[in-house]
Amino acid sequence: MKSTRHIAVLALAVVALASAAMASAASAAPAWKFNGTELAGSETIVGAAISSKLTIPGATTECAHFLYNMKISNSAGTGKGEITELPLFECTASGSCTVESIAAEKLNWPTHLTTIAGKDYLIIENIRVGIKYSGSLCALSGTLTVVKGTAGGLIENETQTAKFNKTTFTATGTSLKVGSSSVEWEGLFPTEGFETHREQAIEG
């Protein structure tokens, strides 16, 4: 009887330890690092999209110059930040639509790092981009098209880039929409320190 009770107690202890380990792993999140050292204080990182495309129903939109400016820091060991600037230039649309104007709205957009299934992601919240299309045959002409939602991008430390696409959105449970219609975003963004950590390797 003692032996049976002892085994049961050991089994419960193993289950408790496993649960605690799983909870710890699930809650773990990456911090911003430069040259392998965790960032102390704050830093500004900048970049320009190597490629970026918004697939909006009726008008797939690409910008030749898609820039960003993000202020980052660490809080309780987790990377945080906010996108403060997002200028978009020389944008074109597919089909019969022309991009008359496009702008990031209601900045700053909060960001944070998270780890899912062993991979690190950058999550951008409160995204809002207003686009005005024109063209006599453009179905979106005459009204402001607003892209809203959240986006999750895979952090690739080897290339110091963040990659956004359908796969990374699914992994992070994020989405962008125009009204009730889903919008796909494919983008590849390099990251670079702009203040005290210029030319240092950045990691998420």
C-alpha positions in Angstrom: 0.0 0.0 0.0 2.9 2.3 0.9 4.6 1.6 -2.4 1.4 2.3 -4.4 0.9 5.6 -2.5 4.5 6.5 -3.0 4.3 5.9 -6.8 1.1 7.9 -7.0 2.8 10.9 -5.3 5.8 10.6 -7.6 3.5 10.5 -10.6 1.6 13.7 -9.4 5.0 15.4 -8.9 6.2 14.6 -12.4 2.9 15.8 -13.9 3.1 19.1 -11.9 6.7 19.6 -13.0 5.9 19.0 -16.6 3.0 21.4 -16.4 5.1 24.1 -14.9 7.8 23.6 -17.6 5.2 23.7 -20.3 3.7 26.9 -18.9 7.1 28.5 -18.6 7.9 27.6 -22.2 4.6 28.9 -23.4 5.0 32.2 -21.7 8.6 32.8 -22.7 9.2 35.6 -25.1 12.3 36.9 -26.7 14.1 40.2 -25.9 15.8 42.6 -28.3 19.6 42.0 -28.4 22.5 43.7 -30.1 25.7 41.6 -30.7 24.2 39.0 -28.4 23.6 41.3 -25.5 20.2 42.2 -24.3 19.2 45.8 -25.1 19.3 48.2 -22.1 17.3 51.4 -22.5 15.8 52.1 -25.9 16.9 52.1 -29.5 15.5 53.2 -32.8 15.6 50.7 -35.7 14.8 51.5 -39.3 14.5 49.6 -42.5 13.0 49.6 -46.0 11.1 46.7 -47.4 13.0 44.4 -49.8 9.5 43.5 -51.0 6.0 44.3 -49.9 2.5 43.6 -51.4 -1.0 44.0 -50.0 -3.5 41.7 -51.7 -6.7 43.6 -51.3 -9.9 42.3 -53.0 -10.1 44.3 -56.3 -6.6 45.9 -56.1 -3.3 44.3 -55.2 -1.1 47.1 -54.1 2.7 47.4 -54.0 4.9 50.3 -53.0 8.4 50.8 -54.4 9.4 52.6 -51.2 8.0 51.1 -48.0 10.0 52.5 -45.0 9.6 52.2 -41.3 10.9 53.6 -38.1 10.4 51.7 -34.8 11.4 52.6 -31.3 12.3 49.4 -29.3 13.0 48.5 -25.7 12.8 45.5 -23.3 10.3 45.2 -20.5 10.6 42.3 -18.0 12.7 40.4 -20.5 10.3 40.8 -23.4 10.9 42.9 -26.5 8.5 45.8 -26.9 8.2 48.7 -29.3 6.1 51.0 -31.4 6.2 52.0 -35.1 6.4 55.7 -35.1 6.8 56.4 -38.9 5.7 54.5 -42.0 6.1 56.5 -45.1 4.9 54.9 -48.4 5.9 56.1 -51.8 5.5 55.2 -55.5 2.6 52.8 -54.9 0.8 51.1 -57.7 -2.3 48.8 -57.9 -3.2 45.9 -60.1 -6.0 45.9 -62.7 -7.9 49.2 -63.5 -7.1 50.9 -60.2 -4.6 53.7 -59.6 -3.3 54.6 -56.1 -4.2 58.2 -55.6 -3.0 58.4 -52.0 -1.8 56.0 -49.3 -0.9 56.6 -45.7 -0.4 54.9 -42.3 -3.0 56.3 -39.9 -3.3 56.6 -36.2 0.4 56.0 -35.4 2.1 55.0 -33.1 1.4 51.3 -33.6 2.4 49.0 -30.6 4.7 46.0 -31.3 6.0 43.1 -29.2 8.1 40.0 -29.7 6.7 36.5 -28.9 7.8 32.9 -29.3 5.5 30.3 -30.9 6.6 26.7 -31.4 10.2 27.6 -31.0 10.2 30.5 -33.5 10.3 34.2 -32.7 7.8 36.6 -34.2 7.2 40.4 -34.3 3.6 41.3 -33.7 2.3 44.7 -34.9 -1.0 45.9 -33.4 -3.5 48.6 -34.3 -2.5 48.7 -38.0 -4.5 51.1 -40.0 -3.6 52.1 -43.6 -5.9 54.4 -45.6 -5.8 54.0 -49.4 -7.6 56.1 -52.0 -8.0 54.5 -55.4 -9.1 56.1 -58.7 -10.0 54.9 -62.2 -13.2 54.9 -64.1 -13.3 51.1 -64.0 -11.9 50.7 -60.5 -14.5 49.2 -58.1 -12.8 50.8 -55.1 -12.7 54.3 -56.7 -14.3 57.2 -54.8 -14.1 55.8 -51.3 -11.3 55.5 -48.7 -10.2 51.9 -48.4 -9.0 51.2 -44.9 -6.8 48.2 -44.1 -7.0 47.3 -40.3 -5.9 44.6 -37.9 -2.7 43.0 -36.6 0.2 41.4 -38.3 2.7 38.7 -37.2 6.1 38.4 -38.9 8.8 35.8 -38.5 12.1 37.1 -37.1 15.1 35.6 -38.9 18.2 36.5 -36.9 20.6 35.1 -39.4 19.5 37.6 -42.1 18.3 40.3 -39.6 14.9 40.4 -41.2 11.2 40.2 -40.4 9.1 38.2 -42.9 5.3 38.7 -43.1 3.0 36.3 -45.2 0.0 34.0 -44.9 2.0 31.4 -43.1 3.3 33.8 -40.4 -0.3 35.3 -40.0 -1.7 31.8 -39.4 1.1 30.9 -36.9 0.5 34.1 -34.9 -3.3 34.2 -35.2 -3.2 37.7 -36.7 -5.1 39.1 -39.6 -5.7 42.2 -41.7 -9.1 43.2 -43.2 -10.9 45.7 -45.3 -14.4 45.6 -43.8 -15.1 41.9 -43.5 -12.8 40.9 -46.4 -9.4 39.4 -45.6 -6.2 41.1 -46.8 -3.0 39.2 -47.4 0.3 40.9 -46.8 3.6 39.7 -48.1 6.7 41.6 -46.9 10.3 41.2 -46.1 11.9 43.9 -43.9 15.6 44.2 -42.9 16.3 45.7 -39.4 19.1 48.0 -38.5 20.0 50.0 -35.4 19.9 53.8 -36.0 21.2 55.3 -32.8 23.9 53.9 -30.4 23.8 50.4 -32.0 24.5 51.2 -35.6 26.2 48.4 -37.5 25.6 46.0 -34.7 23.9 42.6 -35.3 20.3 42.8 -34.0 18.3 39.8 -32.8 14.7 39.3 -31.7 
